[in-house]
Amino acid sequence: MAKKKKKEKKKKVMIHKIKKKKAVKEKFYEIEIPQLKTNVNLLAASPENLKARRIKIDLTRTLRGKSFEASLIVKTKGEKVTAEIKKIHLMPFYIKRIMKRGIDYVEDSFSAECKDAVLKIKPFLITRKKVSRTVRKTLRQKARAYIQNYIKDKTSEQIIDEILYGRFQKPMSLKLKKIYPLGFCDIRMLEIESEKEKIEKEKVKKEKTEETPKITEIKEQESTK
């Protein structure tokens, strides 16, 4: 009987503690997206809870019909909350709409370095008529060489901005049209794989960890002498 009474008391205490815990009130926080010059509202308990949260935005309306989707990551600096674009890609239905009979498409996927990051890029080309393998291969190679050379002196933000508003694709299509006339020339997907600052920090850490065992070995050798 005494044991049962103790158990009942414990249960009552637990129920009382649960009731005391108040539900956390959530509210909408305004998130600034400088690259798109817009703001988005997100529901959260505090700005800290928004940190590293991922957002997806359909840019069809802002780009006047061109169906790009942007994946963003939220960053917090004190009370200021912003979001940066980490990935952009063309919607599959947009590509399907462009595809027609009696044509060939050329696609590629590779990593390339820009001024501040390593980017994964997937160009997508459509020829006006059916072409041979050699033509498709030369188009792929020339597109890759052009992109690698073009982005090396530009930041990831500049490149994303140029792709979204068509300033990146126009000069590329003019160069590739010399090989074979294109019906469509665009970047199907661009993603920031890693930032150069983070890579450099990781390298420094690795160098330090590699140096420490060497120092201990030297000290041990000196002590034995």
Protein Blocks (a to p, Z undefined) as FASTA:
>chain_A
ZZmmmmmmmmmmmmmmmmmpccddddddddddfknopacddddfbfklmgopacdddfkl
mnoopacddddddddehjbccdddfbdcddfklmmmmpcghiacdddddddddfkbccdd
ddddddfbdcdfklmmmmmmmmmmmmmmmmmmpcfklmmmmmmnopmmmmmmmmmmmmpc
cfbdcdfbdcdfbafklmmmmmmmmmmmmmmmmmmmmmmmmmmZZ
